[in-house]
Amino acid sequence: MVIETRSPEETFTLGETLGLGAKPGTVYTLVGDLGTGKTVFTQGLAKGLGITEPISSPTFTIVQVYEEGRMPFYHFDVYRISDVEEMDEIGFEDYVYGEGVSLIEWANLIEEIIPERHIAITIEKDLEQGFDYRKITVDDFSKIDTGED
């Protein structure tokens, strides 16, 4: 599914909508260049989960845990990961296979350990469409028919 937004508020609202529909164990991967609105989208997702505290990118801590919403929210930023093994050290699998919702920014950097069932979100800018224009692609990999029964 491709959604076009034309303001930060619309990008936030899309995140909020996905957060409202999230269930325990949902994993979102989020990819986009710097300045595309990943944090704004994530803030909307958190609001949809019932989180009211400020959301910022956990660039230096790798993961930020929020527990005040209707379920735990695990916000990863793996931009500074130099080795996938670092994710083991922080208990990555405990988070993504747990009862909360995980969102992983820069997920393309750790593709080999992303759970098979996830929702992949890509945010792109197109300055010809306007400064605030975003093309947001949402692919739900949990619905892929793998041929397994």
C-alpha positions in Angstrom: 0.0 0.0 0.0 1.3 3.5 -0.9 0.1 6.5 1.0 1.1 10.1 0.1 1.2 12.7 2.8 1.7 16.4 2.3 2.4 17.6 5.9 4.1 16.4 9.1 0.6 16.2 10.6 -0.6 13.7 8.0 2.5 11.6 8.5 1.9 11.7 12.2 -1.8 10.7 11.7 -0.8 7.7 9.5 1.5 6.5 12.3 -1.2 7.0 14.9 -3.6 5.0 12.8 -1.2 2.1 12.6 -0.6 2.4 16.3 -4.3 2.2 17.1 -4.5 -1.1 15.1 -1.3 -2.6 16.5 -1.5 -5.9 18.4 1.1 -7.5 20.8 4.0 -8.8 19.0 3.7 -6.4 16.0 7.0 -5.5 14.5 7.4 -2.4 12.2 10.5 -1.8 10.2 11.1 1.8 9.2 13.5 2.9 6.5 14.0 6.4 5.1 16.8 8.9 4.6 17.6 11.5 7.2 14.9 14.1 7.4 12.1 12.1 5.8 9.9 12.1 8.9 10.7 8.8 10.6 10.5 10.4 14.1 7.2 12.2 13.3 5.8 8.9 12.1 7.0 7.1 15.2 5.5 9.8 17.5 2.2 9.2 15.8 2.5 5.4 16.3 3.3 5.9 20.0 0.2 8.1 20.4 -1.9 5.4 18.8 -0.5 3.1 21.5 -1.6 5.5 24.2 1.8 6.8 25.0 1.8 10.5 26.0 5.5 11.0 27.0 7.8 12.6 24.5 9.2 10.3 21.8 12.7 10.9 20.4 15.0 8.8 18.4 17.2 6.6 20.6 20.2 7.0 18.4 22.8 6.6 21.2 21.0 4.0 23.3 19.8 1.8 20.4 16.4 1.0 22.1 14.0 3.1 24.1 11.3 1.3 26.1 7.9 3.0 26.8 5.5 1.1 29.1 2.8 3.6 29.8 0.6 2.8 26.8 -1.9 -0.1 26.3 1.1 -2.4 25.7 4.9 -1.9 25.8 6.5 0.0 22.9 10.1 -0.8 21.9 11.6 1.9 19.7 14.9 0.9 18.1 17.3 3.1 16.1 20.1 0.9 14.7 21.7 3.7 12.6 24.9 3.4 14.7 25.1 -0.4 14.8 28.5 -1.6 13.6 27.8 -5.3 14.0 24.5 -7.2 14.2 25.9 -9.0 17.2 25.4 -5.8 19.2 21.7 -6.5 18.9 22.1 -9.7 20.9 23.8 -7.8 23.7 20.7 -5.6 24.2 18.2 -8.6 24.1 16.8 -7.8 20.7 14.9 -11.1 20.4 13.3 -10.7 23.8 11.8 -7.4 22.6 10.7 -8.3 19.1 9.3 -11.7 20.1 7.7 -10.3 23.2 4.2 -8.9 24.0 4.9 -5.4 23.0 5.1 -3.4 19.7 8.5 -2.9 18.2 9.5 -0.2 15.7 13.0 -0.5 14.2 14.4 2.6 12.4 17.1 1.9 9.8 16.0 -1.7 9.7 17.8 -2.3 6.4 21.1 -2.3 8.4 20.1 -5.5 10.3 17.9 -7.2 7.7 19.3 -10.7 8.6 17.8 -10.6 12.1 14.4 -9.0 11.4 11.5 -11.4 12.1 9.9 -12.8 9.0 6.5 -11.5 10.0 6.8 -7.7 10.1 5.3 -4.6 8.6 7.9 -2.8 6.4 7.5 1.0 6.1 9.5 3.1 3.7 9.3 6.9 3.8 10.6 8.8 0.7 10.7 12.5 -0.1 10.1 14.0 -3.6 11.0 17.7 -3.5 9.3 18.1 -6.9 6.0 17.3 -5.2 6.8 19.9 -2.4 8.9 20.2 0.7 6.5 18.3 3.0 5.5 15.6 0.5 6.2 12.0 1.6 5.5 8.8 -0.2 5.0 6.1 2.5 5.0 2.5 1.4 3.6 0.0 3.9 4.1 -3.7 3.1 2.6 -6.3 5.5 4.9 -9.3 5.4 2.7 -11.3 7.8 0.2 -11.8 4.9 2.7 -13.3 2.5 1.9 -16.9 1.5 5.0 -18.8 2.2 3.5 -22.1 1.0 3.8 -23.5 4.5 0.8 -25.0 6.3 
